[in-house]
Each structure stands twice: as structure tokens, then as C-alpha cells.
Amino acid sequence: MAVIVSERREALQGFLAHASGKPGLEITGLAKLAGGTVQQNWRVEAAWSGGTARWVLRTAEAQGVEDSLGAAHEFEVMKVAHAAGVRLPTPRWLCVDTAVIGQDFFVMDCLEGAAEPHKLFAAALDGHRDMIIEEVGEQLGRLHTVTPEPGVLPFLAPPPAHVALDTVARLRAYLDQHELPHPAIEFGLRWLELNAPPAIPAVLCHGDFRTGNYMVSGGRLQGILDWELGHWGDPHEDMGWFCQRFFRFGKVGKEAGGMTDREPLLRGYQRTSGRTLEPSVMAYWDIMANVKWAVVSLQQAARYTSGAVDAFELALVGLGTAEMEMEALDLIGRREGLGHA
């Protein structure tokens, strides 16, 4: 059962007063934010003699996903990314004392703005989207300067020898135990296995870098959100995920998250990372992103149909499996000279 933070108001108030060094701090507002099926986010408004603040408390839902980090580890990933210059909500305090709200949580600054795709696609942002996506690319480039050096995020699984082939193996393992056959996904996995590019050194990846996970206000990027899938991976991985069809939210012709074309994204990325991404390798990871999301959509739908999570949007995500299968097959066909660009 998911924890209800509002039922632990007094204990939370005591923690915040101590952590912030503000005796007499009182919680003046506490509300669960919409969105999120893996993590809970609660807006916390606080006041004390001489000051006020607005923070976000983040903690897990009743059932997460296999690769999701716990609160303590997500907090550490955010701290490392923040130190690398990535724009994100400043992580403030971690609590691993279950006496406070019943499970681990952390508190971060509250960003103001919009993250919902339909708001980012609204007319108010016309003329701003190229700049926003260039800023998004800059943040990804800064993130990818973090590498698995000794002592850096030691709790993360060591990077595999070949990220792409390891990903294929994990996705195939899930399909092998799925109740229904998915030959289109199996075909995609086999193609990815046979056409994998050479392995390159791993970097810190966000893991769910997409429209919907960054905040915009006044036509400017405010920060990158939702770090629970952080891991060591291939830098093309985050780029492919950002550009995959599903996360264009109907704006299919605008490859950079439904906002614009890829050029601003790549321009910002190259400026801060010092890395030029090879187009043929990016094309490979575009296919990987669609095949992977086809499998993830099966996993998300299963969380709902099993009764583990009462969130109907997970069932709707499951409807995307066929769309991702078609997109992956189309991209493979183009690579093999069998389709039309």
C-alpha cells in the first residue's frame, strides 16, 4: 500500500524544521502532485519566522519498476548531476528514517512551470521551441560528462561490456516469459543484435529523458525531472529515447520530443559534451528506443492488469505496443533500403 504523506504531517514538519535549520517551521500546504505512476511527488509549502519556502517531497509508489532506483540512490544521482552543472531541482535533504513518513524520501526545490506535452505544444511557446530544445541538449551534454570513475555512484550496476547487446538480452529475457508471442519485437531484437555498433565508454544516462520530464516557464528551460532510472549507459541511448515516436505525443514529424527537429538538440548537446554523435549510430539507437518501449509498454500494462497498480493510464500505455512495433519495423526497412523515408 502506498504511503499517504498527508497523514504524517506532524512528523514531516519536525524533520523539515531540523533538516533546514529553521526552528518553528510549520507546513502551511501539502498536496500530492498529478502524474507519476512509479514515484509520488508532494508539494510542501512551509513558513517560519522570517521566511517561507516551497519544496517537493519525492517517494516511491507501492510498486515501482524493476530498474527504478530507491529514494536514497535517486537523490545521489541528482546530486552528482547537479554538481556536473545539469539544471534540475536542487536536491536538499534525504530521509531514511521510516518513522517520519513510513519509507525513504527526499526533498528538493520546487520548480515552477509546465512539463505536460499539451502545454509545451501550445501556441504560447511558438517561436521558443528551438531554444528550449537546444537548452535541453545542453543539459544532456553536461550529464554525459559524468563517467564511472572510482567512487562515483558506486551503487549503480557496473556498465556492461556492450550496452546495446546487454539491453537486447534483457528485453529478450522478458519476452521469453511473456504469456503472448510478439514476433515483430523478436525480429527487432534480432536485427539489433546483428547490427550492433562497436561498444563505447559508458556515461551517466538519465534513463527516461523525454518531453514530459523537463519543466519550462517563460519560454525557457527550468530543469530536468525524474531521475529514478539513472544508470551507466551509452550516450546515444538517452538521445534515441528523447526522439522516439511515442514521446512526440502526436507531433510525429518533429523528431526532438514533438517540439522541433533534431538540429537544436544536437547543437546544444555537442556544445557542452564535446562529443559528436555518429548519425548511423543514432539511427541504430532510434530503433532500439522503439523496440525497448514496445517491451516497456507490455510491462506497464501488466502492472495494471495484475492489479498491482490502480492506474488506468498504464493500460493505455499498453496500447502503444503495436505502434512501436510498426515504427521499429519501418526504421529497419529504411536502413535496409526496403522502406520510404
N, C-alpha and C positions, 0 to 999 in steps of 0.2 A: 504494500500500500504506500502511495506517495505521501511524503510529509506535507503537512499544511502549515506553512511558515507563520501565517497569521495567528495560529493557536499558540505560538511560542513567543509572543511579542515581548513579554517581560524579560525573559532570559536573553533574547536577542538584543534588547535595549541595553542590558548590562554588559554584554560582550562589546557592543559598539562603543559604549562610553569608555571602557577600559582600553580597547584597541586604538581608538582615536585620540586618547588622552584628553577627553572632554567630559569632566565630571558634570553630572546633572543632565547629560544628553537625554532627550526624550524623542521617541519615534512619533512623528506627527502624521505620517501617512505610510500605509503599507498595502501594496496592491500587486497581484500577480499579473505579469505582462502576457499578452496574447502571443501565440506562436510557440514553436518548440515542442517536439514530442520526445526528445531524449533528455533535455535539461529543463528545469524550471528557472525562470527569471522573475524576481520580485523587485519592484521599485520601492526604495526605502527613503522616506523623507524624514529628516532629523533636525532638531533645533536644540541649542544650548545657549547659555548666557553669552551673548555677543556674536552668535553665528548660526548659520543654517547650512545644510548640505543635502544633496540628492545622490544616492548611490543605487547600485543594482546588486542584489544578492543572487548568487547562482548556485544551484544544487541539482542533484540528479532526480529524474523521474523514477517511478517504481521499477521500470525495466528499460535499460539502455540498449545499445547495440554492442556487438562483440568488440569492436575496435575502439569504443569510446573510452576516453581517459576519465578517471575519477577526479573529483574537485581539486585535490591537492596537486595532482600532476598537471591538470589543465592550467592551474594557477602558475605553476613553474614554467610551463611553455610560454604563457603570456608574458611573464617577467623577462624571459630570455628574448622574446621577440621585441618587447618594448625597449630593452637595452640596445637592441640592434637598430633602433630608430623606426620601427614599424608603428604606424599610427593606429592605436587601439585604445579601448577604455583602460585607463591606468589601473592595474591590479593593486588593491590596497591591503587587505588582510585576509588571511586564511584561518579557518577554524576547524580543527579535527576533534574537538570535544563534543561528543554526541549528546551531552547533557544540555546543550544550547537549543538546537532545533531537532535533534534526533539523528542527524547524519552530517557528514562533512559538507562544508560550503565555503565560498569565498565572497568577498565584497570588492566591487570595482566601481570606478567612476561611472556616472550615468551620462551617456551621450544623447544629445537632442537631435532630432531629425527623422528621416524616413528611411526604412530599409525595404518596405514592401514593393515588389516589382511594379504593380499597377501605379504606384505613386511615382516611381522613378521613370516610368514611361509617359507620365502626364505632360501636357503642353507646357507647364511651368518650367520644365527643365530643357525645353528646346533651345539649342544653341550652347548648352552646358555639358552635354554628354561626352563629347570627345575629351574635354578637360578632366571630367570626373574619372573616365576610364584610364586616362594617362596617369592620374594620381593613383588609381588602383594598381596599375602596373608598377609604379614606383614602389609601392608598399610590398608587392610580391618580390620585387628585385631585392629589397632590403632583407626580407625574410630569408631569401635563398643565399645570403652571405653567411648564414649560420650553418656550420658543418659539424659533424660528430667528432669533435675533439675530446680528449680525455677529460672527464669531469663535467662535460656539458650534457645536461639532461640524461643522466646515467640510467634512469628508469625506463627510457624508451627502448624498445626492442632494437638490437643492433641492425643496421641496414643489411639486407640480403646481398649476396654477391651480384645478383642481377634482378633489379626491382621489377622489371616487366615480366620476366618468367616466373618470379615468385607470385606476382599478382595473378597471372594466369592459373597457376597451380591452386591458389586459394579459392578462386572463383569456381574452378572445375570441381574442387572438393565439395563445395556447397551443392552444385548441380547434381553430383553423383548421389546425394542422399535426398534430393527433392522428389516429391511424390509424382510429379509430372515431367515428361521429357520436354526439352527445349532445344530442338536441333539447330535452330538459327543461332542461338547463343553458342552452342557447341562448335558450330562452324566458325564463328567469330573467334573463339578461343584458340582453335587450331590454327587459324590464319595468323593470329597474334604470336603464337608460339613459333611458327615457321619463319616469320618476318621480323622478329625482334631485333632492334638496333643494338650495337655494342653497349655494354654497361658503362656508365659514367659515375663519377663520385657522387655520393648522396649529399643532400642538403635537407634542412628543416622544411617540411611541407606543412601547409595548413590542413589539407585533407578534405575540406569542404568549401573551397574558395570559389564563390559564385555570387551572382546577383541574388539578393536576399540576405547575404551575410556581410554587407557593408552598409554604413549609415551615411546619409547625405543630408546636408542642410545648406540653404542659401546657394545652391549650385556648386558646393564644394564637398569633397570627401571629408567625413568626420572621423571615421575609423573602421577597422576590420573587426568583425564579431565572430563568436562561436569557434573556439579553439580546441574543442574536446577530441578532435580527430588528428591532432598534430602527430607527426611521425617523421622518421628519416626516409626520404624517397628520392625519386628522380625529379629534377626541376620541371621537366616537360609535363609531369603529372598534374600539378596544380593548373598549369596553363590549359591543358586539354579539358580539365574539369570545368573551368570557367567558361570555355567556349562550346561545350556540348549542347546539343539541340534542346534537351529538356529544360535547361536553365536559361533559355532565351525567352521562355514564357510566351510563346506565340509569335515573337518577333524573329521569325526563322532566318530572315536574310541578314540580320545583324549579329554576326558571329561572337562579338565580345559581350556576352551576357545579355543579349537583346537590346543593348544600348547603342552600339555603333559597330564599325568594322574592327579588325584586329590591330590596325596600324597604331592607333594611340596606345593601346595596351602594350604592344611590343616596344614602342618608343620609350615609354616610361620604365618598363622593365629593364631594357638594355642600359639605360642611363644609370640606374642605381645598382644593378647586379654586375655590370661589366661583362655580361655574358650574352652572346648572340645565339639564339635558338635556331637550330637547323630545321628548315621547312619540312623536309621529308620525315624527320623525327617527330616534329609537331603533328604531322598528318597521322603518323602511327598512333600517337597518344590521343588524338581525336577519336580514333576507332576504339582504342582501349576505354576511353571515358564512356562511350555509348554502350559498349558491351558490359562494362562494370555496372553502370546504372541499371541496365536491364536485370542484372542479378540482384542489385540492391533493392530494386522495386519489388522483386519477389520476396526478399527478406522483410521489407517494411510491411507489405500486405500480410505476411504471415504473423507479424506482431499483433495485427488487428484480428485476423480470423481465428487465431489461437485463443483469443480472449485475454491475452496478457496486457494489452494497452487499449483502452476505450477511446480511440481517436479515429474517427471515420476518414480523416484525410489520409491516413495510412492506406486504407483500402483504395482510395482514389489514386494514390501513387502507384499502386499495383497495376492500374490500367495503362501505365506508361510502358510496360514491358514490350508489347508488340511494336510500339512506335520506335523504341530504341533498337530493337532487332532490325527493323526496316532501315533505320538510319545507318547502323553499322554495316549492313549488307550493301547499302548504296555507296558508302565511303570506300568499302573494299572494292566494289565494282569499278569505281573511278580510278583507284590505284592500279587495278589490273587492266585498265583500258576497256572495261565492259559496260561502263555507265556513261552518263552525261553530266558534265559539271553544271 
